[in-house]
Amino acid sequence: MFVLVVLACALCLSLATGGRLRYIENFHLKALFLGVGAFVVQLLIFTSRGESLLGALLPGIYVLSLLMLLAFLLLNRRVFGVPILLVGLMLNVIVIGVNHGRMPADSQALIATGQSSHAEQLVRDGTAANVVLMSDQTHLNFLGDYIVLPFLGDMGSAYSVGDLVALVGEVALVYGMVRAGGTAHAGSTEDKLPGTRS
């Protein structure tokens, strides 16, 4: 919910400062199927049914979805906002990779954001969906899910550094999509930053 609100604010800000919805028609991304495919896979993973269906395959499939998203962003790296998003994703990929396909998560951070049942499962089983209980046995914990934004209450979640960096990139991407100079023909050497004109 928090992410959607932030992106909606970015869109409104762009429109209020000269952006136009019609510019979206000129906004093109390469290999969109990779991004959409990664999104669909992660939707499945983040449900209890997906967790039971995938079982021991879940960490591997989760990493695969991240690699699909990484490839998608690399192909579109010239698009305004994508390089920032790419840095955030790479931070998450690194910590997930060294923890065997799961993100370390602080159970107290989950409780603080109203996810008590999820935290209980994590403490009880050591893993829950795509996360592993943060402990001395997990690696690069400073890149894990432990950041709580108190003002969000139950609207928020436990965020990683990579999540927050990626969110900045998403904001920049949404802001640029409706700018005259933000048209993106990914892979072109003539991509422009939002607000620039030829």
FENMOZI-V426066 format. One record per helix or strand of 2 or more residues. SS is the DSSP state (h for helix, s for strand). FROM is the first residue (numbers start at 1). LEN is the number of residues. Records with the same first field share a line. If there is no record, write none. Layout:
BEGIN
SS = FROM-LEN / FROM-LEN
END
This chain:
BEGIN
h = 2-15 / 21-6 / 32-14 / 48-28 / 82-17 / 107-6 / 116-10 / 141-3 / 150-6 / 161-17 / 180-3
s = 103-3 / 127-2 / 131-3
END
